[in-house]
Amino acid sequence: MELVSQRAKKIMEGCKERARDAGLRFQDDSLEYIVTNRDFLQLSPKNMIPTLYDYWVQDVEVMKEQGQYELYPNNPYETVINTRPPISFYNDNNPDWLNVMIFYHVIGHIDFFQNNLYFRHTWDYDFAGKALSDKRLIAKLRSQQGRWVDYVIEFARSIDNLVGYYDLLGSLAAGEKKLNRVDFYFDSFIQEKKDSSIASYVTEIEKYNQFIRDYQKDGTARFIDEIKSIHAEFEALYLKAVEKREKGTGKHDLLQFISENSVFLNRSDNKWMISVIEMVRTTSLYFQPQIRTKILNEGWASYWHETLFLQDDRISGNEVAFAAVNAKVTSLPKVGLNPYALGMRLFYYLEEQANMGRISYDYQRLADQNHRRKFDKTTGAGRDFIFDVRENFCDSMFVNTFIDQEFVDMHKLFVVDKRLNKERMVWQYYIKSKKAKHYKQMVAESLYHPPAVAVAVDTDNTLMLTHHFEKKPLFRDYIAGTLMGIEFLWGDQVTLVTHEPEPIEKKSDQPDQESVPPEIKWRRVKYTMKDKKLTRMLVD
């Protein structure tokens, strides 16, 4: 691994100038490294973060990747990580012209990382530096605690998708007002008193207004001083509410909840485990937006590498080679999903629609297809619109909002399914639907969607997990091992309530109707993990 040459760096700085002229916004500094295929194989299990903590699963992944590479050699073009400054890696097999194209792609990623609101919790610190600190901490703990460190990492990683990502974003929302004493008094303190009534609430409001009228400069402060003199517990309850609001409730962040409430972890000789759990949790939170914006991120980068590279005079003589590489990256498969291709085409489509004024109610209300085809207000707002999409959307919003029948028809998209040909004993693929709602559903089902699990504690210190069921069952093979790990971290028994499908019994005289799927009946079940033994029972 080595830094790119000064000549290549100079070319890349020229790419930055062209990108800024086109409207992209990103910080000046960046690091670029030339790496080999072996480097890619070794860094891939660490999400290309060289300083990420070591863990035995990563070594297994490296061996698996090396075996696959020997059978099917390939050359990854590049990768970029969202650090401060951003770091990108380029394959040493890439020719110079290809690195120019790739750097435009990288600039698209960097612009996305630094402007999309789903990444706003990553804007303030350098994750590579924090990862190095975590790596040193893990090495130190391993020398002191031995294999128990890896047990805690494994147990924490088994539930690292149950983190309060949206709670964290909510706490960082622009313009969020800090809880003040007046709001706390009227919104919480008064209403939670046993003798509270509407009349007393109105009386207190009038009392506050009178203070403001009598003491215009410090009326609020005088009112709060009187409240404190009447209610001695007010200040302590207020500070507790502020702390709870800043930390979040943790009711949907299982790792945070266990760290804060586990009696076992908060013993003096076990507190080191909290540091390990928090490391796993913060690492998961850091990568959450990348998982949730794959189509947007890759589509945005592909849009800009194609747009900017074709306008670059340094492409001269490499047009055919560029076309071949670009087609491999951005071609739409007939079966499956290519996030590069789908995202890029959606951005081109939205830019065209916005340029003609079609992202509007006037256009959407038109039912006549002839009128819709002729609709063109020539607003020229397409580029501004896709920049707004880049800033405010994630994949689920992007797909559900903008994939429509016109887009599906334009690119001849369809949903493919397969059925068994019993005569020839082979699987046959067929076009199941060409409707936008079905294609949208197919894409939506492929997106990252971790289960929503509410956390509570029973009177006997049982950790109760309730799965908010969304017609997708949990993977049963993982339940036993995951609950055993949670029981270890919690220090007491754990219960999980979820839904599972009832077994479908097919009668011998029932006709085989593959086109009509059987109706699934769901039943509520409760798992209990106690002393590393799992029991399962039906819940009415």
N, C-alpha and C positions, 0 to 999 in steps of 0.2 A: 504494500500500500504506500503510495507516494502522492504528493501534491501534483496537480497538473503543471505543465510547463508554462513559463512566462508568456510564450507566444499564444498558447491556448487561452490563458487567463485574459490576455489583451482582447482576443476575439470575443470571449464571454462578456467582458465589460461593454463591448460594442453592442452585444445582444441586449444587455440591460437597458442601454439608452433607447434602442428601438422599442423595447417593451414599454418603457415609461411613456414614450411618445404616443403609444397606442392606448394608454390609460391605465396600465397596471401599476399597482402601488406596493412597494416592498422595501425593506431596509437595504442599505448599501452593501453591507458586509456579507460575504458568503464564503464557504470553503468547498473546494472541489478536489476530489481524490481519484487517482487512477488505481483500479483494483483488478485482481485476477478472478477467474471463475471460482477458484478455491476460496478466495476471500468472501465472495458472495455466498458460497455454501456455508461457510462458518458463521457468517453474520446473520443469515436469514432467520435462524431460530431465535435470535435476540432482537428481531424486528429492525435489524440494521443499526442498532445502537451499540457501538463497540464497548461502551463502558457499563452495559447492563449487568446486573448481578449474575453469577454463575449458578447453574442448576442442572442436575443430572439429565433432565428431560431434553435439554438443549443438546447435550452430547449424543443422545439417541437420535434426535432429529438430524444432526450433522451426518451421522453414519448412514441414515436412510437417504438423505439427499445425495451423498456421495455414491451410494449404490445406484440410485436412479440416474445420476449423471453419467456413470460408466455405461449404462445401457442406452440412455438417450441423451447424448451430449447436446448442450444448448448454451447460448451466450446471452445472459441477461444484459440488456442495454444499459440500464441505469437504475438508481433508486435515490430518493431524497428523504431526509428526516427533518422533522419540525423542531429544530433546536435554535439556540441563539449563539452564534449566527447559524443559519441553515447550512447543513452539510449534505453534499450530493456525491455519489460514487459513480464512476464511469468505467465500463469494461475496457481493459487494455487492448482488446481486439477491435475496438471501434475506430474507423477512419476519422479524420478531422472534420469532414463535412457532416458526418453523422453526429458527432459531438455537438456541432452547432445546432442541429435540429433538436437533439436531446436536451440541450441547455434551454432552448425555448420552452420545451415541455416542463423542465424543472422550474423555470421562472413562473409558469402557470401554477404549479403546485405551491410555490412559495407565496405567491400573491393570494392564493386560496387560504393557505394556513394563516396568513397574517391579517385577513380581512373577513373571513367567514365567522359569524357570531358564535357558532358552535365550538370554535377553538378559543374563545376569549379567555378561558381559564389557563391557557398555555402561553399567553402573550407576555407574562410578567417574569418568567424565570427560564433558565437554561436547563432543560431536562437532562442533557448529556452530563453536565456538571453534577446535578443531583444524583443521577444514576451512579456516577463514580463514587460519590460519598456513600450511597447505599451498598455498593459492591464492597467497599472497605469495611463497612459495618458488618456485613454478612461474613466476611472472612474472619473478622475478629470474634464474632459470636460462634462460628464453627470451631475455632480453636478452644473456646471455653465450654460450649455446650454439646459439641459433637453432632451426631446424626439427628438430634432433636430439632436442630435448625431446619433441616430438610423436611422433616415431618410437618413442621408448622408452615413452611412455604407451600408444601403440597396441599395441606388442608385449606389454607387461605386461597390458593389458586383455584381450588375446586368450586369456590363461590365468588370469584372475583368479577363475575358478570352481574352480581347483585349489588351494585354500588349506586350511590345516590347521585348519578351524573346530572340529572335535571334539577335536583335540589341545589347542586353546586352552581349550575348556570343561573338558577333563579336568584341565588345570593349575590351574583355578580352583575345582575341585570342593570343596565344603564339607568341612572336616575332613581334607583331604589332608595326610599327614604328610611333613614335609621329610626328605630322605634324610640319615640320620646316619651317623657313622663306623662304628659297630658293625654296622649293617645292611649297609653297603657291604662291610665286611670279610668277613662270613659269606656274603652273598648273591652277591657278585661277585668280590672280590679272591682269596679262597682257591680258589674253584672254577675260576678262569681260570689258575691256576698249573699248569705242566706236570706237576709231581710230586704233584699233589693226589690224595687218595684218601679213601674213606669213613672209614678209621681215623684219618687225620690230621685230618679235619674234626671227628670226635667228640672227639678229643683237645683241639682248640682250644676247643670248646664247654665242655668240662669245666674247661679252664684259665680261661676267662672266668667261669664260675660260682664257681670258687675265689676269684678276685679279688673278686667281689661278696660272698662270705661273709666274707673276711678284712678287706675295707675297705668297709663298708656305705655310707659317705658318698661316697667318691670312687673306688670300685672300677672303674667304667667308665673314668674318666679315666686311672687308673694302667695299666689294660689297654691302652688306646690308646697311651699313652706308650711302653710296651714294644714294641708293634707297630711304631711309628715308628722305634725304635732298631734293630729287626731288619730292617725293610724301608724303606730310605730313600726309595723311590719311592711309598710308600703315600699320603702327603698330596697329592702332585701329581695322582695318579690319582683320588683322592677329589674334589678340587676340580673336575677335569675332568668327572667323572660328575655332580656337582651342576649345573654349567653346562649340560651336555647335557640334563639332566632339565628344567631351567627353560626352556630354549629350545625343547625338543622336538627330535626327530630330523630333522624336515623331509623325511622320506622320502615323505610324501604331500602336502607343501606345496611345489609346484614353484617358486613365486616366492621363498620363503624359502631353498630349497636353492640356487637359482642365485645369489642375493645373497651367500650365505655362502661358496660354493665356486667361483664363476666367477673364473678367473685374469684374464680380460679386464676384468671389472667392478672388480676390486680393484687395478687399476693406478691410480696417483696421478691421472692425467688423466681417468679414467673413473668415479671414485668418486661423482660427482654423480648418476650413473644409479641407484645403489643407493637414494638418497633418493627418487627418483621411483618406483622399483619398490615401495619400502616404503609410500609414500603410496597407491599403487593397491591394494596388499595390505591395508592396514589399513582402507581404505574398503570393500573387498569383505567383509572380516570383519565390519564393522559392520552391513552390510545382510543378511548371511546369515540371521540368525534371522527377519527380516521375511519373507524369501522362503519359509522353511521352516514358517511358522506362519500362512499367509494364511487358511486356513479357520477355524482356532481364533480368530485375532485378530479377524477380521471377524464371526464368529459371536458371540463374546463381546461385542463392542461393540453388535451389533444386538440381542442379548438384553437388554442393559441399557438401550439407548435406548427400547425398547418397554416394558420393565417400569417404568422410572422415569418416563417421560413420561406414561404412562396414569394414574399415581398423583399427578401434579402438578396442582394446582388451576388453574394458569395455562393449562391446555389448553382451558378453557371457551370455546366458540364456534368452535374449530378442529378438532373431532373428524373431520369429513368430509375436510378438507384433509390432516390427518395420515394418515388411512387411505389416501388416494390415494398420498401420497408413500411411506409405509411399504410399501405393496404393490409399488410399482415397485422398491424396494430389495431386498425380502426374498421375492419370488415365486420359486417353483421352476419353472425352464423344463423343458419336455418333452424338448428336445434341448440338450445342453450342460450346463454346471455353473456355478452361482451360489454362490460361497463364502459370501456373506452368508446366503443362505437355508439352505444345507446345515448350516453351522456353528451357526446359531441354533436350528434344529430339533433338532439333535443335543443341544444343551445343555438344551432343554426336555424332550426325551425322557429324558436321563440324570437330570435332576432328578426327574422323575416316577417313573422306575424305582427310584432310590435312596430316594425317600420311601416306596415300598412294600416296600423291602427286597429288591428283585430283583437288585441288584448283589451277588450272593452265590452260593456253591456250591449251597446248598439249592435255589435257584430254577433254576440252570443244569442241575442233574441231573434235573429233571422232564421227562419225555418226553410226558406226556399234556397235550394242548392245553387241555382243560377245567380241569385243575388249575393250569396256568400262568395262565390268565385270572383265576382266583379267588385267586391268590396275593397276599396283601397283609398285611404285618406292621406297616404304618403306623409306620415308624421316624422319619419327619420329618427324615432326614439328607440330603435332596436338595440343599439349598443348600450345605451343607458339602462335599458330594462334588464338585459342579461347581467350587467354588473350588480343590479339590485338583487337578482336571483342568487348570484354568487355569494352575496353578503348575508342573506337572510334565510336560506333554505337548507334543509338536509334531504337525504335521499327519499324518505317516506313522503315528505311534503312535495318534493320535486316530481315524483312519479304520480302521486294521486292528483296533483293539481294540473299537470300539463300534458300528460299522455291522453290524447283524445282520438276520435275516429279519423280525423283528417291526417294526423301524424301516422297512425297505423296504416291507413290506405296509401299514403305517400311513399312509405318505405316497404310496403308489401309485407307487413309483419303478421304473424299468426302464432297461435298456440298449438304445439305439437303434443300428441299423446301416443301411446303404443298399446297394441293389443296382441294377444297370442293367436297365431294361425295354427289351429290344432291339426289341420291336415298336413302342413309342411313342418310343424313344430319349430317355428321361428317367430321372432317378434317383428311385427309390422308397425312402422311409424305412419301416422296419418295426421292430416290437419284437423284439429278438433274445433277450432274457432278462429274467425278473423275479426271478432268484435273487440273494440277497444277496452271494454270493461273486463273481458276475460284476459286480455294481454296484460292489462294493468294489474289484475289480480295475481297473475303468474309472476310478474316482476316484484310485486309487493311481498309475496310469500318467500321470495329468495333473499329478502333483506334481513339484516340483523335485528332480532327482536327477542331480547332475553325475557324470561318470565318475571312477572310482577309478584313479589312475595312480601306480604305484610308480616311484621315481627311484633311479638308481644311476650310477656312473661306471666305465667300463672302464679297463684299464691304459693305453690310448693316449689317455686323456682324452675318450673319446666319452661323451656324455650319453645314457644308455639309459633310455627311458621304456617301461614295460610296463603296458598297459591291462588291468585286471582285468575280464574280459569277463563281462557279465551279460545276455546275449541281446539287447543293444541296441548296434548298431554306432555308431561315431563318424561324424560328418557328413563325408563324403569331400571335399566342396567346400572345406572349411576346413582340411584337413590340410596342404596345401602352404604356404599363407600363415602358418599358426600355427607350423609347424616352422621356417620361414625366420626368423621373429621370435625363436624360442627359440635358433636357431643364432647369431644376432647377439648376443644377451645372454650366451650361454654362451661364445662365442669359439672354438668348435670344432664338429665334426660332431655330429649328433644322430640317434638311431635311435628308432623307435616300433614296438612290436610290439602288434598288435591282431588282431581277427577280423573277417572280412567274409563276407557270404553268397555262395555260388556262384550264378552265373546259372542260372535255371531254364529248361530247354528244353522247350517244350510240343510234343508230337507231334501231327501233323495228325489222326490217327485217335483221339486221346484225347478222351473225352467231356468236355464242359464241366460241371464240378461246382463251382458257386460256393459251395455250402454246406460243402464240404470244402477248406480251404485247403491248398495244396501244402506238403510238408515242406521246411523250410529246412535246407540243409547249410552249415555254417560252416567256413571255412578260415582258418588262421593266416597273417598276412602281416606283413612287416617293411618299414617305410619308412625310408629313410636320406636325410638332408638334409646335403649337403656342398657347400660353395662355392655355395650358393643353387641347387643342382640336386637335384631329388627323384628317387630311384629306389625301385622297389617290387619285392619278390620274395616268393614263397611260402616258408613255413617249415614243415618237416615236423614 
